Amino acid sequence: MCDNNQQLTVASAAPAPSQLISPFSDIQCFEAAQRMARCLSASDLVPDTFQGEKKGTANCLIALELANRLRVSVFAVMQNMYVVHGRPAFSAQYIIAAVNACGRFSAIDYEKRTDDKGNVTGCRAFATELKTGEVKRGPEITLEMAKAEGWSTRNQKWKNMPETMLMYRAATAFGRMYAPDVMMGFYSSDEAKEMEAPARRTRAADLNAMVEAAPEPVEKPAEAAPDPAEKAADEFVLEGEEVVQ
């Protein structure tokens, strides 16, 4: 038993902060990441892109790698990542939240330009840099720009919710200009949709399917060989005489 007056000191070391390790750093990390990916791909709580034994597991491995690079939870990556034209892209809301949470700026705000009817035709995102107090302003995004670049023709949202799309595009442009390390070169899902799809590489399976679907060539009937007797009669013609067949 311990004396009541005795002070018992318990030294408990604080747990070290978890260090995210890339699944592709070595074979041990890769094998551990595969086990995690298989577990995630079997869950109904992850988006459809990450479900499934083969493709889902592979996508979960990539999500683990992106979570490591972005230093965020893998579930945050899965819930906000979309695959557009075979490339990973994030929702505009996630990009805005990531820039706001980086700790270098105040919350992103917007300057809007309107026409005579009060419709928003342009938007610019801005925020104050906390270290210097300087206001940083991103490029202005306008409906004329969206039309000229072909965004409004590739994405129906520009016609249904133009003001929201202007704000999203202005915020992502701000993040790309002043916080490229936060965005890590990724585009928003809307930006990715509005880009032209890259040329699709034809796989061997596609080539085989094309060959199987192609119509079979029609063979021409072979011409009958000429009768030797008739050929000899045609060639052996004496001048002034008729050939009796």
C-alpha positions in Angstrom: 0.0 0.0 0.0 1.2 3.5 -0.7 1.4 6.1 2.1 -1.3 8.8 1.8 1.3 11.5 2.0 3.4 9.9 -0.7 3.0 11.5 -4.0 2.9 9.0 -6.8 4.2 10.4 -10.0 3.2 8.7 -13.2 5.3 9.6 -16.2 3.3 9.0 -19.3 4.9 9.9 -22.5 2.6 11.7 -24.9 2.0 9.7 -28.0 4.1 10.7 -30.9 2.2 12.4 -33.8 1.3 9.9 -36.4 3.6 10.0 -39.4 1.9 9.3 -42.7 4.0 7.0 -44.8 3.5 6.6 -48.6 2.1 3.2 -49.5 4.7 3.1 -52.3 7.8 3.9 -50.2 8.8 0.3 -49.8 7.4 -3.2 -50.0 6.4 -3.4 -46.3 4.3 -0.2 -46.6 2.8 -1.4 -49.8 1.7 -4.7 -48.3 0.2 -2.9 -45.3 -1.5 -0.4 -47.5 -3.0 -3.3 -49.5 -4.6 -4.7 -46.4 -6.1 -1.3 -45.5 -7.3 -0.8 -49.1 -9.0 -4.2 -49.2 -10.8 -3.3 -45.9 -11.9 0.1 -47.2 -13.1 -1.3 -50.6 -15.4 -3.8 -48.8 -17.2 -1.0 -46.9 -20.5 0.5 -48.0 -19.6 3.8 -46.4 -17.1 4.7 -49.2 -18.2 6.1 -52.6 -18.8 3.6 -55.4 -15.5 4.5 -57.1 -13.7 2.9 -54.2 -15.9 -0.2 -53.8 -15.0 -3.6 -55.3 -12.3 -6.2 -54.9 -10.1 -5.3 -57.9 -10.7 -1.8 -59.1 -12.0 -0.5 -55.8 -8.9 -1.8 -54.0 -6.6 -0.2 -56.5 -8.5 3.1 -56.2 -8.3 2.9 -52.4 -4.5 2.5 -52.7 -4.3 5.7 -54.7 -6.6 7.5 -52.1 -4.2 6.4 -49.4 -1.3 7.9 -51.3 -3.1 11.2 -51.9 -4.1 11.4 -48.3 -0.4 11.0 -47.5 0.6 13.8 -49.9 -2.2 16.1 -48.7 -1.7 15.2 -45.0 -5.4 14.7 -44.5 -7.7 11.8 -43.6 -8.2 9.2 -46.3 -11.9 9.5 -45.7 -11.8 13.2 -46.6 -10.0 12.3 -49.8 -12.6 9.6 -50.7 -15.6 11.7 -50.0 -14.4 14.7 -52.0 -12.4 13.1 -54.9 -13.9 12.4 -58.3 -12.4 10.7 -61.3 -12.9 12.8 -64.4 -11.4 11.7 -67.7 -9.2 9.2 -65.8 -7.7 11.9 -63.6 -8.4 12.6 -59.9 -10.2 15.9 -59.1 -11.6 17.3 -55.9 -14.9 19.1 -55.2 -14.7 22.9 -55.2 -16.0 23.0 -51.6 -13.1 20.8 -50.5 -10.5 23.0 -52.2 -12.0 26.1 -50.6 -12.0 24.4 -47.2 -8.4 23.4 -47.6 -7.3 26.9 -48.5 -9.2 28.3 -45.5 -7.7 25.7 -43.2 -4.1 26.2 -44.2 -3.7 29.0 -41.7 -2.1 31.6 -43.9 -5.2 33.5 -45.0 -8.5 34.8 -43.6 -11.6 33.1 -44.9 -12.0 33.5 -48.6 -14.5 36.3 -49.6 -15.8 37.5 -52.9 -16.2 40.7 -54.9 -19.1 40.4 -57.4 -19.9 42.4 -60.5 -23.5 42.7 -61.6 -25.3 44.0 -64.7 -28.2 46.4 -64.9 -30.7 43.7 -63.9 -28.7 42.7 -60.8 -27.5 39.5 -62.3 -23.9 38.5 -61.2 -21.7 38.5 -64.3 -18.3 38.4 -62.6 -16.6 37.3 -59.4 -13.2 37.7 -57.8 -12.0 35.9 -54.6 -9.9 37.6 -52.1 -8.4 37.0 -48.6 -6.1 38.7 -46.2 -2.7 37.2 -45.7 -2.4 36.9 -41.9 1.4 37.3 -41.8 1.6 40.6 -43.6 -2.0 41.9 -43.4 -2.0 42.3 -47.2 -5.2 41.6 -49.1 -4.6 39.1 -51.9 -7.0 39.2 -54.8 -7.4 36.4 -57.4 -8.2 36.9 -61.0 -11.8 37.9 -61.9 -13.9 35.2 -63.5 -16.7 36.3 -65.8 -19.5 34.7 -67.7 -17.9 36.1 -70.9 -14.8 34.2 -70.0 -16.8 31.0 -69.3 -18.4 31.3 -72.7 -15.2 32.0 -74.5 -13.3 29.1 -72.9 -16.2 26.7 -73.6 -16.9 26.0 -69.9 -20.6 26.8 -70.2 -21.1 24.4 -73.1 -19.3 21.5 -71.4 -21.0 22.0 -68.0 -24.7 22.5 -67.6 -24.2 24.0 -64.1 -23.1 27.3 -65.7 -26.6 27.7 -67.1 -28.5 26.5 -64.0 -26.4 28.1 -61.2 -24.0 30.7 -62.8 -23.4 32.7 -59.6 -22.3 29.6 -57.7 -20.0 28.5 -60.5 -18.4 31.9 -60.7 -17.7 31.8 -57.0 -16.3 28.2 -57.2 -14.0 29.1 -60.1 -12.9 32.3 -58.5 -12.0 30.5 -55.3 -10.0 27.8 -57.0 -8.2 30.3 -59.1 -7.2 32.1 -55.9 -6.0 28.9 -54.3 -4.0 28.0 -57.5 -2.3 31.4 -57.4 -1.6 32.0 -53.7 -1.7 28.4 -52.2 -0.4 26.0 -54.9 1.1 23.8 -52.2 -2.3 23.3 -50.7 -4.0 22.4 -54.1 -1.0 20.2 -55.1 -1.8 20.8 -58.8 -5.2 19.3 -58.6 -8.2 20.7 -60.4 -11.8 20.9 -59.1 -14.2 18.4 -60.5 -16.0 21.1 -62.4 -12.8 22.3 -63.9 -11.9 18.8 -65.0 -15.3 18.3 -66.6 -14.9 21.5 -68.5 -11.6 20.5 -70.0 -11.4 18.6 -73.2 -11.1 14.9 -72.7 -7.6 13.5 -73.5 -7.2 11.2 -76.4 -8.3 7.7 -75.3 -5.6 5.1 -75.5 -6.8 1.9 -77.1 -6.1 -1.2 -75.1 -5.5 -4.7 -76.4 -9.0 -5.8 -75.2 -10.6 -2.9 -77.1 -8.7 -3.9 -80.2 -9.8 -7.5 -79.9 -13.4 -6.4 -79.5 -13.1 -4.2 -82.6 -11.7 -7.1 -84.6 -14.5 -9.4 -83.4 -17.2 -6.8 -84.3 -15.8 -6.1 -87.7 -17.7 -7.8 -90.6 -16.0 -10.6 -92.3 -14.6 -9.8 -95.8 -16.7 -11.1 -98.7 -14.8 -13.5 -100.8 -15.1 -13.1 -104.5 -16.0 -16.2 -106.5 -13.1 -17.7 -108.3 -13.2 -17.2 -112.1 -13.5 -20.4 -114.0 -10.3 -21.4 -115.9 -10.7 -21.1 -119.7 -11.2 -24.3 -121.7 -7.8 -25.2 -123.3 -9.4 -26.2 -126.6 -11.2 -22.8 -126.9 -8.0 -21.0 -125.9 -6.0 -22.8 -128.6 -8.6 -22.1 -131.2 -8.6 -18.4 -130.4 -4.8 -18.2 -130.7 -4.5 -20.4 -133.8 -6.2 -18.4 -136.5 -4.8 -18.7 -140.1 -5.1 -15.7 -142.3 -7.9 -16.0 -144.7 -9.3 -19.1 -143.1 -12.1 -19.7 -140.6 -11.5 -21.6 -137.5 -13.8 -24.6 -137.3 -14.8 -25.4 -133.7 
